[in-house]
Amino acid sequence: MNSHSSPQPDTSANLSRGHLWLLALASALVTANAYYIHPIIALVAADYGVSASEIGFVPALNQAALALGIFLLLPLGDRFSNRTLSALFATGQTAGLAVMAFAPAFWMFTAGSTLLGFFTITPYLLPAYVSKRVEPKQLGYATATLTTGVIAGILVARAGSGIVAEHLGWRAVYFIATSLMLGITIALPFIMERPRGGDKRATHPYPALLVSTLGLLKAHPSVILSGSVQGLSFGVFLAVWLGLGLHLTSPQMGYGVDVVGYLAAFSVLNLVTTARLGRWADGVGPRRARLYLSVVQVAGVALLYVFGHSLFLLMIPIVMMNMVGPVIDVTGRMTFLNQAPEIRTRLMTLYIVMMFVGGAFSSWAGTTAFEYAGWSGSVGLAFLFSSLVLCLSVFDMWRARSARV
């Protein structure tokens, strides 16, 4: 859609840079919960006495529940206050974490993780909330800033959980996470502004709202393509990091879970690069930017195989992939968050559901591939997904050019 046809936000509600970064901090805290499991997956599996493929059901069901929760709950953001909904959903996350922290049996731990996934909605309410309060020319920067917060949360979760679990045990990770979520649940109503009278909201009854969400697919095919790209790109991330958690702690490599956390800490670079690359995407356009980034992602995955048995050389492809992965997500969101404000949350719903359907499959497939083929299996799966991301990015560039002719 051309910029002149994009609806303008209410400029009286524009966010300050400080407020935007405060919302990014909130994004970090509510996003981190799904990623604590990555470095400590081997410890949890050993404690409950389950195999690699069985422990893979924990993140898989978490992602599947998240996709279901997003489809059922996120569209409410087009009808009700994002401020109220965010606090309610954060409460559900807190309950899920508490169950995981105290779970005496594997099925209960899995149930808590699934509940956590179902209520992890707030990180996906915030981009639509912010998009209504910034100028269209700042959308890439604002979206990238929130994504930087998400990255920070993932960084702290993956680096911190490995270190904490190595010294205090894996349950300490979830005790700390529950406390943090309790704090952010209380703080969110103060961080987010009350609804302004100028905000447009959908008036459909809830069942009609869900039906209308599916109806938007036909009118906005870019969401289907961008959601497919992100589902595959997220699959690359999960296959690699769940595989690393098992690979580095295997007898062959012999490292502790703290080393997995230290390796994850290299994503701190994203705190500097993501917002800057978001500005770059504003300049070159989301589709062209995504194409370039997907080439780098394929190269990074290929190097994982070459450097897979050297801890220090692994840092090279991990840094490459950490830099481009989040910005592929940013460029995907940019392709549809310039649409009418009253449908943006539902468009985000479709996009995120597709992302986490891919994540659910990849969480199970990644650990299963490792069980049957080791590190080569994890990397092979990631290479397949990253190649498909590149193919779809090329197709989207061709489709966009053809539409302009």
C-alpha positions as CSV (number, residue, x, y, z in Angstrom):
1,M,0.0,0.0,0.0
2,N,1.3,3.5,-0.9
3,S,2.2,5.7,2.0
4,H,-0.3,8.4,0.9
5,S,-3.2,5.9,1.5
6,S,-2.1,4.8,4.9
7,P,-4.2,6.2,7.8
8,Q,-2.5,8.7,10.0
9,P,-2.2,8.2,13.8
10,D,-3.6,10.6,16.3
11,T,-0.5,12.9,16.6
12,S,-1.7,14.2,20.0
13,A,-1.0,10.7,21.3
14,N,2.5,10.4,19.9
15,L,4.9,8.5,22.2
16,S,8.1,10.1,23.5
17,R,11.3,8.2,23.0
18,G,11.5,7.5,26.8
19,H,8.0,6.1,26.9
20,L,8.8,3.9,23.9
21,W,11.8,2.4,25.6
22,L,9.8,1.9,28.8
23,L,7.3,-0.2,26.7
24,A,10.3,-2.0,25.2
25,L,11.4,-2.9,28.8
26,A,7.9,-4.3,29.5
27,S,8.2,-6.3,26.2
28,A,11.4,-7.8,27.5
29,L,10.0,-9.0,30.8
30,V,6.8,-10.5,29.3
31,T,8.7,-12.2,26.5
32,A,11.5,-13.8,28.4
33,N,9.4,-16.5,30.0
34,A,9.2,-18.8,26.9
35,Y,13.0,-18.9,26.6
36,Y,14.3,-19.9,30.0
37,I,14.0,-23.5,28.9
38,H,16.6,-23.3,26.1
39,P,19.9,-23.6,28.0
40,I,18.5,-25.7,30.8
41,I,16.5,-28.2,28.7
42,A,19.0,-31.0,29.3
43,L,18.8,-30.4,33.1
44,V,15.1,-30.5,33.2
45,A,15.0,-33.6,31.0
46,A,17.5,-35.4,33.4
47,D,15.6,-34.3,36.5
48,Y,12.3,-35.7,35.2
49,G,14.0,-38.7,33.5
50,V,12.7,-38.0,30.0
51,S,14.3,-38.3,26.5
52,A,15.3,-35.5,24.1
53,S,12.2,-36.0,22.0
54,E,9.9,-36.0,25.1
55,I,11.4,-32.8,26.5
56,G,10.8,-31.3,23.1
57,F,7.0,-31.4,23.9
58,V,7.5,-28.7,26.5
59,P,8.5,-25.9,24.1
60,A,6.3,-27.4,21.4
61,L,3.1,-27.3,23.4
62,N,4.1,-23.9,24.7
63,Q,4.3,-22.5,21.2
64,A,1.1,-24.3,20.1
65,A,-0.8,-22.9,23.1
66,L,0.6,-19.5,22.3
67,A,-0.7,-19.7,18.7
68,L,-4.1,-20.8,20.0
69,G,-4.1,-18.0,22.6
70,I,-3.1,-15.4,20.1
71,F,-5.9,-16.5,17.8
72,L,-8.6,-16.5,20.5
73,L,-7.3,-13.6,22.7
74,L,-5.3,-11.1,20.6
75,P,-8.2,-9.9,18.4
76,L,-9.7,-8.5,21.5
77,G,-7.1,-5.8,21.3
78,D,-9.1,-4.3,18.4
79,R,-12.2,-4.0,20.7
80,F,-11.0,-3.5,24.3
81,S,-8.3,-1.5,26.0
82,N,-4.8,-2.9,25.4
83,R,-3.9,-1.6,28.8
84,T,-6.5,-3.8,30.6
85,L,-5.9,-6.8,28.4
86,S,-2.1,-6.7,28.9
87,A,-2.5,-6.8,32.7
88,L,-5.0,-9.7,32.6
89,F,-2.8,-11.8,30.3
90,A,0.3,-11.1,32.4
91,T,-1.6,-12.5,35.4
92,G,-2.1,-15.7,33.4
93,Q,1.6,-15.9,32.6
94,T,2.5,-15.5,36.3
95,A,0.2,-18.4,37.2
96,G,1.8,-20.6,34.5
97,L,5.3,-19.9,35.7
98,A,4.4,-20.6,39.3
99,V,3.1,-24.1,38.3
100,M,6.4,-24.8,36.5
101,A,8.5,-23.7,39.5
102,F,6.7,-26.1,41.9
103,A,5.8,-29.0,39.5
104,P,6.6,-32.3,41.1
105,A,5.9,-34.3,37.9
106,F,6.8,-33.8,34.2
107,W,3.2,-33.7,33.1
108,M,2.5,-30.8,35.5
109,F,5.6,-28.9,34.4
110,T,4.4,-29.3,30.8
111,A,0.9,-28.1,31.7
112,G,2.4,-25.0,33.4
113,S,4.4,-24.3,30.3
114,T,1.4,-24.7,28.1
115,L,-0.7,-22.4,30.3
116,L,2.2,-19.9,30.2
117,G,2.1,-20.0,26.4
118,F,-1.6,-19.5,26.1
119,F,-1.4,-16.2,28.0
120,T,1.8,-14.8,26.4
121,I,-0.2,-12.2,24.5
122,T,1.1,-8.9,25.8
123,P,4.3,-8.8,23.6
124,Y,2.0,-8.9,20.6
125,L,-0.5,-6.3,21.8
126,L,2.3,-3.7,22.2
127,P,3.3,-3.3,18.5
128,A,-0.2,-2.6,17.5
129,Y,-0.6,-0.3,20.5
130,V,2.5,1.6,19.6
131,S,1.8,1.7,15.8
132,K,-1.3,3.9,16.6
133,R,0.9,6.4,18.5
134,V,3.8,7.1,16.1
135,E,4.1,8.7,12.7
136,P,4.1,6.3,9.7
137,K,7.7,7.3,8.9
138,Q,8.8,6.2,12.4
139,L,7.1,2.8,12.2
140,G,10.2,0.9,11.4
141,Y,12.2,2.5,14.3
142,A,9.3,2.1,16.8
143,T,8.7,-1.6,15.8
144,A,12.5,-2.2,16.0
145,T,12.7,-0.6,19.4
146,L,10.0,-2.9,20.8
147,T,11.8,-5.8,19.1
148,T,15.0,-4.7,20.8
149,G,13.2,-5.1,24.1
150,V,12.0,-8.5,23.1
151,I,15.7,-9.4,22.2
152,A,16.8,-8.1,25.6
153,G,14.3,-10.4,27.3
154,I,15.3,-13.4,25.3
155,L,19.0,-12.5,26.0
156,V,18.5,-12.3,29.8
157,A,16.3,-15.5,29.7
158,R,18.8,-17.6,27.8
159,A,22.0,-16.3,29.3
160,G,20.7,-15.9,32.8
161,S,18.9,-19.2,33.1
162,G,21.9,-21.2,32.2
163,I,24.1,-19.4,34.8
164,V,21.5,-19.5,37.5
165,A,20.6,-23.2,36.9
166,E,24.3,-24.2,37.0
167,H,24.7,-22.8,40.5
168,L,21.2,-22.9,42.1
169,G,19.3,-25.5,40.1
170,W,16.8,-25.1,37.3
171,R,13.8,-24.5,39.7
172,A,15.5,-21.3,40.9
173,V,15.1,-19.9,37.3
174,Y,11.3,-20.2,37.5
175,F,11.1,-18.9,41.1
176,I,12.9,-15.7,39.9
177,A,10.8,-15.5,36.7
178,T,7.6,-15.8,38.7
179,S,8.7,-12.9,40.9
180,L,9.6,-10.7,37.9
181,M,6.2,-11.4,36.3
182,L,4.4,-10.5,39.5
183,G,6.1,-7.2,39.4
184,I,5.4,-6.4,35.8
185,T,1.8,-7.4,36.2
186,I,1.4,-4.7,38.8
187,A,3.4,-2.2,36.8
188,L,1.7,-2.5,33.3
189,P,-1.4,-0.4,34.1
190,F,0.9,2.4,35.0
191,I,3.2,2.0,32.0
192,M,0.5,2.0,29.4
193,E,-1.7,5.0,28.8
194,R,-5.4,4.9,29.3
195,P,-7.4,4.6,26.0
196,R,-7.9,7.9,24.2
197,G,-11.2,8.9,22.7
198,G,-9.7,9.2,19.3
199,D,-8.7,5.5,19.0
200,K,-10.9,3.6,16.6
201,R,-12.1,0.2,17.8
202,A,-13.9,-2.6,16.1
203,T,-17.5,-3.1,17.2
204,H,-18.0,-6.7,16.2
205,P,-19.3,-9.2,18.8
206,Y,-16.5,-11.6,19.8
207,P,-17.5,-14.5,17.5
208,A,-17.8,-12.1,14.6
209,L,-14.4,-10.6,15.5
210,L,-12.8,-14.1,15.2
211,V,-14.5,-14.7,11.8
212,S,-13.5,-11.3,10.6
213,T,-9.9,-12.0,11.5
214,L,-9.9,-15.0,9.1
215,G,-11.7,-12.8,6.6
216,L,-8.8,-10.4,6.5
217,L,-6.5,-13.0,4.9
218,K,-8.1,-12.6,1.5
219,A,-7.8,-8.8,1.5
220,H,-4.2,-8.8,2.9
221,P,-2.2,-11.6,1.3
222,S,1.0,-10.0,2.5
223,V,0.2,-11.2,6.0
224,I,0.1,-14.8,4.8
225,L,3.5,-14.5,3.1
226,S,5.1,-12.6,5.9
227,G,3.7,-14.9,8.5
228,S,5.0,-17.9,6.6
229,V,8.5,-16.3,6.4
230,Q,8.5,-15.6,10.1
231,G,7.2,-19.0,11.0
232,L,10.1,-20.6,9.2
233,S,12.6,-18.0,10.5
234,F,11.5,-18.6,14.1
235,G,11.8,-22.3,13.3
236,V,15.5,-21.7,12.4
237,F,16.0,-20.0,15.8
238,L,14.3,-22.7,17.8
239,A,15.9,-25.7,16.0
240,V,19.4,-24.2,16.5
241,W,19.1,-23.1,20.1
242,L,17.3,-26.2,21.4
243,G,19.8,-28.2,19.5
244,L,22.7,-26.2,21.1
245,G,21.3,-26.8,24.5
246,L,21.5,-30.6,23.9
247,H,24.7,-30.5,21.8
248,L,27.0,-28.5,24.1
249,T,25.9,-30.5,27.2
250,S,26.3,-33.9,25.5
251,P,29.2,-36.2,26.5
252,Q,30.9,-35.4,23.2
253,M,31.2,-31.7,24.0
254,G,31.0,-31.9,27.8
255,Y,30.0,-28.3,28.7
256,G,27.7,-27.2,31.4
257,V,24.4,-25.3,30.9
258,D,26.2,-22.1,32.0
259,V,28.3,-22.3,28.8
260,V,25.1,-22.4,26.7
261,G,24.0,-19.3,28.6
262,Y,27.3,-17.5,27.9
263,L,27.0,-18.3,24.2
264,A,23.5,-16.9,24.2
265,A,24.8,-13.7,25.7
266,F,26.3,-12.8,22.3
267,S,22.8,-11.6,21.3
268,V,23.6,-8.5,23.4
269,L,24.8,-7.1,20.0
270,N,21.1,-7.0,18.9
271,L,20.5,-4.3,21.5
272,V,22.7,-2.0,19.3
273,T,22.0,-3.4,15.8
274,T,18.2,-4.0,15.7
275,A,17.0,-0.5,16.0
276,R,19.6,0.7,13.5
277,L,18.8,-2.0,11.0
278,G,15.1,-1.0,11.5
279,R,16.0,2.5,10.4
280,W,17.9,1.0,7.4
281,A,14.7,-1.1,6.5
282,D,12.7,2.2,6.6
283,G,15.0,3.5,3.9
284,V,15.4,0.5,1.6
285,G,11.9,-1.0,2.1
286,P,10.9,-4.0,4.1
287,R,10.9,-6.6,1.2
288,R,14.3,-5.7,-0.1
289,A,15.7,-5.6,3.4
290,R,14.2,-9.0,4.2
291,L,15.8,-10.5,1.1
292,Y,19.3,-9.3,2.0
293,L,18.8,-10.5,5.6
294,S,17.6,-13.9,4.6
295,V,20.8,-14.4,2.5
296,V,22.9,-13.8,5.6
297,Q,20.7,-16.2,7.6
298,V,21.3,-19.0,5.2
299,A,25.0,-18.4,5.3
300,G,25.0,-18.4,9.1
301,V,23.2,-21.7,9.3
302,A,25.7,-23.3,6.8
303,L,28.6,-22.2,9.0
304,L,26.9,-23.9,12.0
305,Y,27.7,-27.2,10.4
306,V,31.2,-26.3,9.5
307,F,32.1,-24.9,13.0
308,G,29.7,-27.1,15.0
309,H,32.4,-28.8,17.2
310,S,34.4,-25.7,18.1
311,L,32.8,-23.5,20.9
312,F,34.8,-20.4,19.8
313,L,34.1,-20.7,16.1
314,L,30.4,-21.3,16.7
315,M,30.3,-17.6,17.8
316,I,30.7,-16.5,14.2
317,P,27.5,-18.0,12.8
318,I,25.6,-17.3,16.0
319,V,26.4,-13.6,15.8
320,M,25.4,-13.5,12.2
321,M,22.1,-15.2,12.9
322,N,21.4,-13.2,16.0
323,M,21.8,-9.9,14.1
324,V,19.5,-10.7,11.2
325,G,16.8,-12.9,12.7
326,P,15.0,-10.2,14.7
327,V,15.1,-7.8,11.8
328,I,13.5,-10.3,9.5
329,D,10.6,-10.2,12.0
330,V,10.6,-6.4,11.9
331,T,10.5,-6.3,8.1
332,G,7.6,-8.8,8.1
333,R,5.6,-6.6,10.5
334,M,6.3,-3.5,8.4
335,T,4.5,-5.1,5.4
336,F,1.1,-4.8,7.1
337,L,1.3,-2.5,10.2
338,N,0.6,0.5,7.9
339,Q,-3.0,-0.6,7.4
340,A,-6.1,0.9,9.1
341,P,-5.6,1.2,12.9
342,E,-8.9,-0.7,13.7
343,I,-7.6,-3.9,12.0
344,R,-3.9,-3.9,12.9
345,T,-4.3,-6.1,16.0
346,R,-6.2,-8.7,14.0
347,L,-3.5,-8.6,11.2
348,M,-0.9,-9.0,13.9
349,T,-3.0,-12.0,15.2
350,L,-2.7,-13.8,11.8
351,Y,1.0,-13.1,11.5
352,I,1.9,-14.2,15.1
353,V,-0.3,-17.4,14.9
354,M,1.6,-18.4,11.7
355,M,4.9,-17.7,13.5
356,F,4.1,-19.9,16.5
357,V,2.6,-22.7,14.5
358,G,6.0,-22.8,12.8
359,G,7.6,-22.6,16.3
360,A,5.5,-25.4,17.7
361,F,6.5,-27.8,14.9
362,S,10.2,-26.7,15.0
363,S,10.4,-27.2,18.8
364,W,9.4,-30.8,18.5
365,A,11.2,-31.4,15.2
366,G,14.4,-29.8,16.3
367,T,14.8,-31.9,19.4
368,T,13.7,-35.1,17.6
369,A,16.2,-34.4,14.8
370,F,18.9,-34.1,17.4
371,E,17.8,-37.4,19.0
372,Y,18.2,-39.3,15.7
373,A,21.0,-37.4,14.0
374,G,22.7,-35.3,16.6
375,W,23.9,-31.8,15.8
376,S,23.9,-32.5,12.1
377,G,20.2,-33.2,12.3
378,S,19.5,-29.9,14.1
379,V,21.5,-27.9,11.5
380,G,20.0,-29.8,8.6
381,L,16.5,-28.8,9.7
382,A,17.6,-25.2,10.2
383,F,19.2,-25.1,6.8
384,L,16.0,-26.3,5.2
385,F,13.9,-23.7,6.9
386,S,16.3,-20.8,6.2
387,S,16.4,-21.8,2.5
388,L,12.6,-21.7,2.3
389,V,12.8,-18.2,3.9
390,L,15.1,-17.1,1.2
391,C,12.9,-18.5,-1.5
392,L,9.8,-16.8,-0.2
393,S,11.6,-13.5,0.2
394,V,12.6,-13.7,-3.5
395,F,9.1,-14.5,-4.5
396,D,7.7,-11.6,-2.4
397,M,10.1,-9.2,-4.1
398,W,9.0,-10.4,-7.5
399,R,5.3,-10.2,-6.6
400,A,5.7,-6.7,-5.3
401,R,7.5,-5.5,-8.4
402,S,4.9,-7.2,-10.7
403,A,2.1,-5.4,-8.8
404,R,3.8,-2.0,-9.5
405,V,4.1,-2.6,-13.2
